[in-house]
Amino acid sequence: ETMTAMGMLAAGNIYVGHFGNIAGLGAELDWGMPFTTRPYSLKGYYAYAPKKIDNASDKYADKLGMMDNAQILVFLTDWEKPFLVSTSTETFVDIKNDPSIIAVGELVTDVDTQGKYVEFECVLEYRDDRKPKYIVAVACSSLYGDYFTGGQGSVMHVDEWEFTYR
């Protein structure tokens, strides 16, 4: 659930990796875990109840009043170690331009599932044929939560994730 903590908006999220520590008004997270196969997709179920964005950083002030979005993101990399995300310094993975990213699959939605679970499938789009070293999978209740932007009370539940292979 997206809520405020210590006076700052925090998106509800789950990710593959480890929580580092609190850093200023943000957090440090090690994203990724060892993974060497090349799945076709990530499938599972989610339920989402979005709220209108009522908290926004200056960078995303134009989003105020718009419906919040949930995100499910999965990607494969050949990093040498997990990526250190820092929300306080806005150190994030550049999904579009990081040359270490081998494949990406994503779902972004603002649809209220009315309390029901909906099946999803994030098909991985491969950029080349390198062998992965790490996988990152993330689900969050506010797409721009890393930037302290979202709708307080947006709730996302996820369940039964699995990788498919062809």
Secondary structure per residue as TSV (DSSP state, phi and psi in degrees):
chain	resnum	aa	ss	phi	psi
A	1	E	-	360.0	136.4
A	2	T	-	-78.0	128.2
A	3	M	E	-153.1	174.0
A	4	T	E	-96.0	143.9
A	5	A	E	-141.0	129.3
A	6	M	T	53.6	34.8
A	7	G	T	79.9	2.5
A	8	M	E	-119.3	147.6
A	9	L	E	-72.0	137.0
A	10	A	E	-133.9	125.1
A	11	A	-	-78.5	139.8
A	12	G	-	-68.9	133.7
A	13	N	E	-154.9	162.3
A	14	I	E	-140.0	142.5
A	15	Y	E	-151.3	161.3
A	16	V	S	-88.5	118.3
A	17	G	E	149.5	-151.8
A	18	H	E	-136.6	142.7
A	19	F	E	-75.5	128.1
A	20	G	E	-82.7	-81.4
A	21	N	E	-165.3	174.6
A	22	I	E	-77.5	132.5
A	23	A	E	-129.4	101.6
A	24	G	T	63.7	-126.7
A	25	L	T	-94.9	14.0
A	26	G	E	-128.9	-157.8
A	27	A	E	-141.0	157.9
A	28	E	E	-112.3	131.8
A	29	L	E	-130.9	136.1
A	30	D	E	-91.4	110.0
A	31	W	E	-90.8	128.2
A	32	G	-	118.0	154.0
A	33	M	E	-145.4	153.3
A	34	P	E	-55.0	138.0
A	35	F	-	-165.6	128.0
A	36	T	-	-125.2	5.8
A	37	T	-	-97.7	173.0
A	38	R	-	-122.2	82.4
A	39	P	-	-69.4	159.6
A	40	Y	S	-79.5	-42.7
A	41	S	E	-156.6	168.3
A	42	L	E	-111.6	123.4
A	43	K	E	-118.8	159.2
A	44	G	E	170.3	-157.4
A	45	Y	E	-132.8	148.6
A	46	Y	E	-142.6	155.9
A	47	A	E	-128.9	137.5
A	48	Y	E	-140.0	135.7
A	49	A	E	-128.9	93.4
A	50	P	-	-80.7	158.1
A	51	K	-	-122.2	162.7
A	52	K	B	-69.3	144.8
A	53	I	-	-67.0	119.0
A	54	D	-	-120.8	-1.3
A	55	N	B	-134.2	131.6
A	56	A	-	-149.1	142.8
A	57	S	-	-74.4	166.5
A	58	D	G	-56.3	-38.7
A	59	K	G	-60.2	-32.4
A	60	Y	G	-118.1	26.3
A	61	A	G	-58.2	-27.9
A	62	D	G	-68.3	-11.5
A	63	K	G	-86.6	-11.7
A	64	L	T	-55.5	133.1
A	65	G	T	87.2	-14.0
A	66	M	S	-81.7	159.3
A	67	M	B	-71.1	138.8
A	68	D	-	-66.9	160.9
A	69	N	-	-125.8	139.0
A	70	A	E	-89.5	157.9
A	71	Q	E	-138.8	136.7
A	72	I	E	-121.2	125.3
A	73	L	E	-134.1	135.5
A	74	V	E	-136.8	136.9
A	75	F	E	-151.6	154.4
A	76	L	E	-110.6	140.9
A	77	T	E	-135.9	168.1
A	78	D	-	-119.1	37.8
A	79	W	-	-57.9	158.7
A	80	E	S	-85.0	-17.6
A	81	K	S	-158.1	167.6
A	82	P	-	-57.3	154.2
A	83	F	E	-88.0	130.5
A	84	L	E	-87.0	104.7
A	85	V	E	-85.4	136.2
A	86	S	E	-132.9	110.6
A	87	T	T	-71.3	-28.8
A	88	S	T	-71.0	-31.6
A	89	T	T	-102.0	3.9
A	90	E	T	54.9	46.3
A	91	T	B	-96.4	105.4
A	92	F	-	-129.9	161.8
A	93	V	-	-69.7	133.1
A	94	D	-	-90.6	89.2
A	95	I	T	-56.5	-40.9
A	96	K	T	-73.9	-31.9
A	97	N	T	-117.2	-6.6
A	98	D	-	-68.7	116.0
A	99	P	T	-67.2	-13.1
A	100	S	T	-83.1	-10.4
A	101	I	E	-82.4	125.1
A	102	I	E	-94.7	-36.6
A	103	A	E	-155.0	151.2
A	104	V	E	-141.2	139.8
A	105	G	E	-135.8	141.0
A	106	E	E	-151.1	146.4
A	107	L	E	-126.8	127.8
A	108	V	E	-126.5	129.2
A	109	T	E	-149.1	147.7
A	110	D	-	-115.8	12.8
A	111	V	-	-79.3	128.1
A	112	D	-	-79.0	119.2
A	113	T	-	-85.4	8.6
A	114	Q	T	56.5	36.9
A	115	G	T	80.2	1.2
A	116	K	-	-101.9	145.4
A	117	Y	-	-77.6	139.4
A	118	V	E	-121.6	136.6
A	119	E	E	-72.8	142.4
A	120	F	E	-131.6	160.2
A	121	E	E	-145.2	118.2
A	122	C	E	-99.0	101.8
A	123	V	E	-77.4	128.1
A	124	L	-	-76.7	127.2
A	125	E	E	-97.6	113.7
A	126	Y	E	-84.3	137.8
A	127	R	S	-93.8	-25.0
A	128	D	S	-165.7	-172.1
A	129	D	-	-105.1	18.8
A	130	R	-	-64.1	155.8
A	131	K	-	-85.8	129.4
A	132	P	-	-68.1	155.6
A	133	K	S	-116.1	-28.2
A	134	Y	E	-138.1	154.4
A	135	I	E	-125.6	144.5
A	136	V	E	-125.2	131.1
A	137	A	E	-133.5	131.8
A	138	V	E	-137.8	142.4
A	139	A	E	-133.1	134.6
A	140	C	E	-143.1	150.9
A	141	S	S	-82.7	-13.7
A	142	S	-	-139.8	114.2
A	143	L	T	-52.7	-40.7
A	144	Y	T	-100.5	22.7
A	145	G	G	-58.7	-32.7
A	146	D	G	-58.1	-25.5
A	147	Y	G	-104.7	22.4
A	148	F	T	57.8	38.2
A	149	T	-	-127.4	129.4
A	150	G	B	169.6	-177.4
A	151	G	-	-101.7	112.6
A	152	Q	T	-58.8	126.0
A	153	G	T	99.9	-4.8
A	154	S	-	-63.1	130.5
A	155	V	E	-126.8	133.5
A	156	M	E	-130.2	134.7
A	157	H	E	-118.8	142.6
A	158	V	E	-129.6	153.0
A	159	D	E	-158.5	154.5
A	160	E	E	54.6	48.5
A	161	W	E	-73.4	142.4
A	162	E	E	-153.9	150.9
A	163	F	E	-92.6	142.0
A	164	T	E	-111.1	150.8
A	165	Y	-	-131.6	147.3
A	166	R	-	-125.7	360.0
